[in-house]
């Protein structure tokens, strides 16, 4: 299916997509703050600049968009145009994520990855349930947690 926008309009639309302060990220941030957790945002000293860093618990949180990080779920669909470009772009994002996760693990940090589909779409979790699971994980000392839609 051909794109419904011309190149300039599509470029403007894609450039407007935010990498920080996304709606799923804000839900997590506000919910954890309300539960008494304090964190830093996008710490440049850590690989992959995690969305939230909880130094007290030596834990980091990544909130990943399903499209940009190539998640295998119902929210991800390969674009119909410029397929080679998108496969290379998203493939590079996935490879970078793997490297960053390995570096975070090697540095002794604990990590949770929250996928966009955990908060959006037909298989989403209730925000309260998701926040309870994240809060329980933070204090548990477990090494890793991944939350995704069902």
C-alpha positions in Angstrom: 0.0 0.0 0.0 1.5 3.4 -1.0 2.0 6.0 1.6 -1.0 8.4 2.0 1.4 11.4 2.7 4.0 13.0 0.5 7.7 12.8 1.6 7.8 16.2 3.4 4.6 15.5 5.4 5.8 12.0 6.3 9.2 13.3 7.4 7.5 16.0 9.6 5.2 13.4 11.2 8.1 11.0 11.9 10.3 13.8 13.3 7.5 14.7 15.8 7.6 11.2 17.4 9.1 11.7 20.9 11.8 9.5 22.4 11.3 10.8 25.9 8.3 11.6 28.0 6.1 9.3 26.1 2.6 8.5 27.5 3.6 5.0 28.7 6.7 6.4 30.3 4.7 9.1 32.1 2.2 6.5 33.4 5.1 4.5 34.9 6.8 7.6 36.3 3.7 9.1 37.9 2.6 5.8 39.3 6.0 4.9 40.9 6.4 8.4 42.3 3.0 8.2 43.9 4.1 4.9 45.5 7.1 6.6 47.1 9.8 5.6 44.6 12.4 8.3 43.6 14.4 8.0 40.4 16.5 9.8 37.9 15.6 10.2 34.3 17.6 9.2 31.2 21.0 8.9 33.0 23.6 9.4 30.3 26.2 7.6 32.3 24.4 4.2 31.9 24.3 2.2 28.7 21.1 2.9 26.7 20.1 5.8 28.9 17.4 4.0 30.8 14.1 5.8 31.1 14.2 5.6 34.9 17.1 4.9 37.2 16.5 3.9 40.8 20.0 4.2 42.4 18.7 3.2 45.9 17.7 -0.2 44.5 20.4 -0.4 41.8 17.6 -0.9 39.3 16.8 0.6 35.9 13.6 0.7 33.9 13.3 0.8 30.1 9.9 1.7 28.6 10.0 0.5 25.0 7.7 1.3 22.1 6.7 -1.9 20.3 7.3 -0.5 16.8 10.7 1.2 17.3 12.1 -1.7 19.3 10.7 -4.5 17.0 8.6 -6.2 19.6 6.8 -9.4 18.5 3.3 -8.4 19.4 0.0 -7.2 17.9 1.1 -3.5 18.0 4.1 -4.2 15.7 3.6 -4.3 12.0 6.3 -3.9 9.3 5.7 -0.9 7.2 4.5 -1.6 3.6 6.9 1.0 2.0 10.7 1.2 2.1 10.8 -2.3 3.7 14.6 -2.6 3.4 15.1 0.7 5.2 12.8 -0.2 8.0 14.2 -3.7 8.5 17.7 -2.2 8.8 16.6 0.6 11.1 14.5 -1.6 13.5 17.1 -4.4 13.3 19.8 -1.9 14.4 17.6 -0.8 17.3 17.0 -4.4 18.4 20.8 -5.1 18.3 21.6 -1.9 20.2 19.0 -2.9 22.9 20.7 -6.3 23.3 24.1 -4.6 23.7 22.8 -2.1 26.2 21.0 -4.8 28.2 24.2 -6.8 28.3 26.2 -3.8 29.5 23.7 -2.9 32.1 23.7 -6.6 33.4 27.5 -6.6 33.3 27.7 -3.4 35.4 25.6 -5.2 38.1 22.4 -3.2 37.6 19.0 -4.9 37.7 16.6 -4.1 34.9 12.9 -4.2 33.9 11.7 -3.8 30.4 8.1 -2.6 30.0 6.7 -2.9 26.5 4.2 -0.4 25.2 1.7 -3.3 24.6 1.6 -3.9 28.4 -0.2 -0.5 28.6 -1.9 -0.3 25.3 -3.9 -2.6 23.0 -6.2 -5.5 23.5 -3.8 -7.5 25.8 -2.9 -4.6 28.0 -2.6 -4.9 31.8 -4.5 -2.6 34.1 -2.1 0.3 35.1 -2.5 -0.4 38.8 -1.6 -4.1 38.3 1.4 -3.2 36.2 2.6 -0.7 38.7 2.2 -3.2 41.5 4.3 -5.7 39.7 7.0 -3.2 39.0 7.0 -1.9 42.6 7.2 -5.5 43.9 10.1 -6.2 41.5 12.0 -3.1 42.6 12.0 -4.2 46.3 12.4 -7.9 45.5 16.0 -7.9 44.4 15.2 -10.1 41.4 17.7 -9.5 38.5 15.2 -9.0 35.6 11.6 -8.5 34.7 9.9 -8.1 31.4 6.3 -6.9 31.2 4.3 -7.2 27.9 0.7 -7.5 26.9 -0.9 -10.9 26.8 
